[in-house]
Amino acid sequence: MNNAFKALSDPTRRRVLELLKQGPLSAGELADQFVVSKSTMSAHFAILREAGLVASEKRGKSVVYHLQLSVLEDALLGFARLFGWEMGVRAEAADVPDDKKEIEAGPGRVREPGSGSVPG
């Protein structure tokens, strides 16, 4: 969990994860989004891989990165448990598809997208 939070502490690495939410991208495609050297980006990629937040695969001459959401979810759930928070989704919100529900930290609290409030 510590490696995940170390990786998340940097805004560049958080932006890389945001970009990868849309789907796999090559190292070059990711690097083009930043005004830093390739060696700096390579170091960021290494930290993200070490934390398990991304996986990489070689495709020809390119390295393609994929987001590893399960590791991020585990880190966030572990962090929430440190504070005694339970994370869950209400089953009675059947009119909202499961992939559109947003979970908010707190005992049994779920916020539906666009509601702006959290049931208490």
C-alpha positions as CSV (number, residue, x, y, z in Angstrom):
1,M,0.0,0.0,0.0
2,N,2.9,2.4,0.8
3,N,4.3,2.1,-2.8
4,A,0.9,2.9,-4.2
5,F,0.5,6.0,-2.2
6,K,4.1,7.1,-2.9
7,A,3.3,6.7,-6.6
8,L,0.1,8.7,-6.2
9,S,1.8,11.5,-4.4
10,D,3.2,13.0,-7.7
11,P,0.9,15.0,-10.0
12,T,2.6,13.7,-13.1
13,R,2.0,10.1,-12.1
14,R,-1.6,10.9,-11.2
15,R,-2.1,12.4,-14.7
16,V,-0.6,9.3,-16.3
17,L,-3.2,7.2,-14.5
18,E,-5.9,9.6,-15.7
19,L,-4.8,9.2,-19.3
20,L,-4.7,5.4,-18.9
21,K,-8.3,5.4,-17.7
22,Q,-9.2,5.8,-21.4
23,G,-7.2,2.7,-22.4
24,P,-3.7,1.5,-23.0
25,L,-1.1,3.9,-24.3
26,S,2.5,3.6,-25.4
27,A,5.3,5.3,-23.5
28,G,5.7,7.7,-26.3
29,E,2.0,8.7,-26.4
30,L,2.1,9.3,-22.7
31,A,5.3,11.2,-22.7
32,D,4.0,13.5,-25.4
33,Q,1.5,14.8,-22.9
34,F,4.2,16.2,-20.6
35,V,6.9,18.8,-20.9
36,V,9.7,16.7,-19.3
37,S,12.5,14.6,-20.5
38,K,12.0,11.0,-21.6
39,S,14.3,9.8,-18.8
40,T,12.1,11.6,-16.2
41,M,9.0,10.0,-17.7
42,S,10.8,6.6,-17.6
43,A,11.4,7.1,-13.9
44,H,7.7,7.9,-13.4
45,F,6.7,4.8,-15.3
46,A,9.1,2.7,-13.2
47,I,7.5,4.0,-10.0
48,L,4.0,3.2,-11.3
49,R,5.1,-0.3,-12.3
50,E,6.8,-0.9,-9.0
51,A,3.6,0.1,-7.2
52,G,1.6,-2.2,-9.4
53,L,-0.6,0.6,-10.6
54,V,0.3,0.0,-14.2
55,A,1.5,-3.0,-16.2
56,S,3.5,-2.8,-19.4
57,E,4.0,-5.0,-22.4
58,K,6.4,-4.7,-25.3
59,R,4.8,-4.3,-28.7
60,G,7.4,-4.2,-31.4
61,K,9.7,-1.2,-30.5
62,S,7.0,0.3,-28.2
63,V,6.2,-0.3,-24.6
64,V,2.4,-0.1,-23.9
65,Y,1.1,0.7,-20.5
66,H,-2.2,-0.5,-19.0
67,L,-3.9,0.7,-15.8
68,Q,-4.1,-1.9,-13.0
69,L,-7.3,-0.8,-11.2
70,S,-7.4,-3.7,-8.8
71,V,-4.2,-2.5,-7.1
72,L,-5.5,1.0,-6.8
73,E,-8.8,-0.2,-5.4
74,D,-7.0,-2.4,-2.9
75,A,-4.8,0.5,-1.7
76,L,-7.8,2.8,-1.4
77,L,-9.9,0.2,0.5
78,G,-7.0,-0.6,2.8
79,F,-6.6,3.1,3.5
80,A,-10.4,3.5,4.2
81,R,-10.2,0.5,6.6
82,L,-7.5,2.3,8.6
83,F,-10.2,4.8,9.5
84,G,-12.9,2.2,10.1
85,W,-14.8,3.2,6.9
86,E,-16.7,0.5,5.0
87,M,-16.9,0.9,1.3
88,G,-20.0,-0.4,-0.5
89,V,-22.7,0.2,-3.0
90,R,-26.4,0.3,-2.1
91,A,-28.3,-2.5,-3.8
92,E,-31.6,-0.6,-3.8
93,A,-30.3,1.9,-6.4
94,A,-31.3,-0.4,-9.2
95,D,-32.2,2.5,-11.6
96,V,-28.5,3.4,-11.8
97,P,-26.3,1.0,-13.7
98,D,-23.6,-0.6,-11.5
99,D,-20.8,1.0,-13.5
100,K,-22.3,4.5,-12.9
101,K,-22.4,4.3,-9.1
102,E,-19.9,6.3,-7.2
103,I,-18.7,5.1,-3.8
104,E,-17.9,7.7,-1.2
105,A,-15.8,6.8,1.9
106,G,-17.9,6.6,5.1
107,P,-19.9,4.1,7.0
108,G,-22.5,2.7,4.5
109,R,-22.5,6.0,2.4
110,V,-22.9,6.0,-1.3
111,R,-23.4,9.0,-3.6
112,E,-25.2,8.6,-6.8
113,P,-23.7,10.4,-9.7
114,G,-25.0,13.9,-10.1
115,S,-26.9,13.9,-6.8
116,G,-24.5,16.2,-5.0
117,S,-25.3,14.8,-1.6
118,V,-24.4,11.8,0.4
119,P,-27.2,9.9,2.3
120,G,-26.4,9.7,6.0
